Amino acid sequence: MNRWVSRLLVVLLLVALTASPADAQRRYRRRAIGQSGPTYGAHLGYNFDVKDALIGAQLSWPIVPALDLYPSFDYYFVSGSSLWSLNFDVKYRPPTNYRAWYLGGGLNWSHASSGGVSASNTGLNLLTGLEGRRGRARPYVEGKFILDGGSSFQIVGGVSWR
């Protein structure tokens, strides 16, 4: 997992250093005046540690122009058992060009069951992604570290609608 963390940190550093502060500030002011409403959407992805595909849904509710509440649900296609998770995250958009990049984190609650036995687990999420910022349909891609008793990494892609 250490190589994923180091690669993610390098990418985040490069994106932060290439942003134009003056241009981003102008865009930030425009968005602050015409703050958009909530978006909802669906996504497909893959968890590299569970080694299974997933499907999910999310809601992004703006608190202030750069900060959103970001709850989501993921269902994993695990053979012979059931695994799903609820995520209670916050998403922050730094003042970069186009404000397409975001990062965030929050709580993860997952539930697994197999053969009549079930268990729940809580952990922390660290996430980053890119999201289209124009139009009613907004495609996005996101990477998420789930840190609990056994950490995992997943990538999802989907579409959100205003």
C-alpha positions as CSV (number, residue, x, y, z in Angstrom):
1,M,0.0,0.0,0.0
2,N,2.9,2.4,0.6
3,R,3.7,2.7,-3.1
4,W,0.0,3.7,-3.8
5,V,0.2,6.4,-1.1
6,S,3.5,7.8,-2.4
7,R,2.2,7.9,-6.0
8,L,-1.0,9.6,-4.9
9,L,0.9,12.2,-2.9
10,V,3.1,13.0,-5.9
11,V,0.1,13.4,-8.2
12,L,-1.7,15.6,-5.7
13,L,1.5,17.8,-5.3
14,L,1.9,18.2,-9.1
15,V,-1.8,19.2,-9.5
16,A,-1.5,21.7,-6.6
17,L,1.7,23.3,-8.0
18,T,0.3,23.7,-11.5
19,A,-2.8,25.6,-10.5
20,S,-3.1,29.3,-11.4
21,P,-4.1,31.1,-8.2
22,A,-5.4,34.3,-9.9
23,D,-7.5,32.5,-12.5
24,A,-8.8,30.1,-9.9
25,Q,-9.7,33.0,-7.6
26,R,-11.9,34.6,-10.3
27,R,-13.7,31.3,-11.0
28,Y,-14.2,30.8,-7.2
29,R,-15.9,34.2,-6.9
30,R,-18.2,33.5,-9.8
31,R,-19.2,30.2,-8.4
32,A,-19.7,31.7,-4.9
33,I,-22.3,34.0,-6.4
34,G,-24.1,31.3,-8.4
35,Q,-23.6,28.4,-6.1
36,S,-25.0,25.2,-7.7
37,G,-27.4,22.8,-6.0
38,P,-26.9,19.1,-5.1
39,T,-25.9,16.5,-7.6
40,Y,-26.7,12.7,-7.5
41,G,-25.3,9.9,-9.5
42,A,-24.2,6.3,-10.0
43,H,-20.8,4.7,-10.4
44,L,-19.1,1.4,-11.3
45,G,-15.6,0.4,-10.0
46,Y,-13.2,-2.1,-8.8
47,N,-11.7,-2.8,-5.4
48,F,-8.1,-4.0,-5.8
49,D,-7.9,-5.7,-2.3
50,V,-11.3,-7.4,-2.4
51,K,-10.6,-8.2,-6.1
52,D,-14.2,-7.6,-7.1
53,A,-16.3,-5.1,-9.0
54,L,-18.7,-2.7,-7.3
55,I,-21.7,-0.6,-8.2
56,G,-22.8,2.4,-6.2
57,A,-24.6,5.7,-5.8
58,Q,-23.7,9.0,-4.3
59,L,-25.0,12.5,-3.4
60,S,-23.0,15.7,-3.4
61,W,-24.6,18.5,-1.3
62,P,-22.8,21.9,-1.3
63,I,-22.2,23.4,2.1
64,V,-20.1,26.3,0.7
65,P,-18.8,26.7,-2.8
66,A,-15.6,24.7,-2.1
67,L,-17.0,22.1,0.3
68,D,-19.7,19.4,-0.2
69,L,-21.3,16.7,2.0
70,Y,-20.7,13.5,0.0
71,P,-22.5,10.4,1.2
72,S,-22.3,7.3,-0.9
73,F,-23.2,3.6,-1.1
74,D,-21.2,0.8,-2.6
75,Y,-22.3,-2.8,-3.3
76,Y,-19.4,-5.3,-4.0
77,F,-20.0,-8.3,-6.3
78,V,-18.4,-10.9,-3.9
79,S,-19.1,-14.5,-4.8
80,G,-20.8,-16.6,-2.1
81,S,-21.3,-13.7,0.3
82,S,-22.6,-10.2,0.6
83,L,-20.6,-7.0,1.1
84,W,-21.7,-3.4,1.0
85,S,-20.6,-0.1,2.6
86,L,-22.0,3.3,3.5
87,N,-19.6,6.3,3.3
88,F,-20.1,9.6,5.0
89,D,-17.5,11.9,3.4
90,V,-16.8,15.5,2.9
91,K,-15.4,16.7,-0.5
92,Y,-13.2,19.8,-0.9
93,R,-12.4,21.6,-4.2
94,P,-9.1,23.5,-3.9
95,P,-8.9,26.7,-5.9
96,T,-7.4,25.2,-9.1
97,N,-8.1,25.7,-12.7
98,Y,-11.7,24.7,-13.6
99,R,-12.2,23.3,-10.0
100,A,-12.4,19.8,-11.5
101,W,-10.1,18.2,-8.9
102,Y,-11.3,17.4,-5.5
103,L,-10.1,15.6,-2.4
104,G,-11.8,14.5,0.8
105,G,-12.4,12.0,3.5
106,G,-14.8,10.7,6.1
107,L,-16.2,7.6,7.7
108,N,-16.8,4.2,6.1
109,W,-19.2,1.6,7.6
110,S,-19.1,-1.8,5.8
111,H,-21.2,-4.8,6.4
112,A,-20.4,-8.4,5.3
113,S,-22.4,-11.6,5.6
114,S,-21.8,-15.2,4.5
115,G,-23.5,-18.4,5.5
116,G,-25.8,-16.8,8.0
117,V,-22.9,-15.0,9.8
118,S,-22.5,-11.2,9.5
119,A,-20.1,-8.5,10.7
120,S,-19.8,-4.8,10.5
121,N,-16.6,-2.7,10.4
122,T,-15.9,1.0,10.6
123,G,-13.0,2.9,9.2
124,L,-11.8,6.1,7.5
125,N,-11.9,7.1,3.8
126,L,-9.3,9.2,2.0
127,L,-10.3,10.1,-1.6
128,T,-9.4,12.2,-4.6
129,G,-10.9,12.6,-8.0
130,L,-11.7,14.6,-11.1
131,E,-15.2,15.7,-12.1
132,G,-16.5,17.6,-15.1
133,R,-18.0,20.9,-14.0
134,R,-20.2,21.9,-16.9
135,G,-23.7,20.8,-18.0
136,R,-26.3,18.7,-16.3
137,A,-24.4,15.4,-16.6
138,R,-21.0,15.4,-15.0
139,P,-18.6,12.4,-15.5
140,Y,-16.1,11.7,-12.8
141,V,-13.3,9.3,-11.8
142,E,-12.3,8.8,-8.2
143,G,-9.7,6.8,-6.2
144,K,-10.4,5.9,-2.5
145,F,-8.3,4.4,0.3
146,I,-10.5,2.7,2.9
147,L,-8.5,2.5,6.2
148,D,-9.8,0.0,8.7
149,G,-8.6,-3.3,10.1
150,G,-7.5,-4.2,6.6
151,S,-7.0,-1.3,4.3
152,S,-8.1,-1.3,0.6
153,F,-8.0,0.8,-2.5
154,Q,-10.7,1.2,-5.1
155,I,-11.3,3.2,-8.3
156,V,-14.7,4.2,-9.5
157,G,-16.1,6.1,-12.5
158,G,-19.5,7.4,-13.0
159,V,-21.9,10.3,-13.8
160,S,-23.5,12.8,-11.6
161,W,-26.6,14.9,-12.5
162,R,-27.7,18.3,-11.3
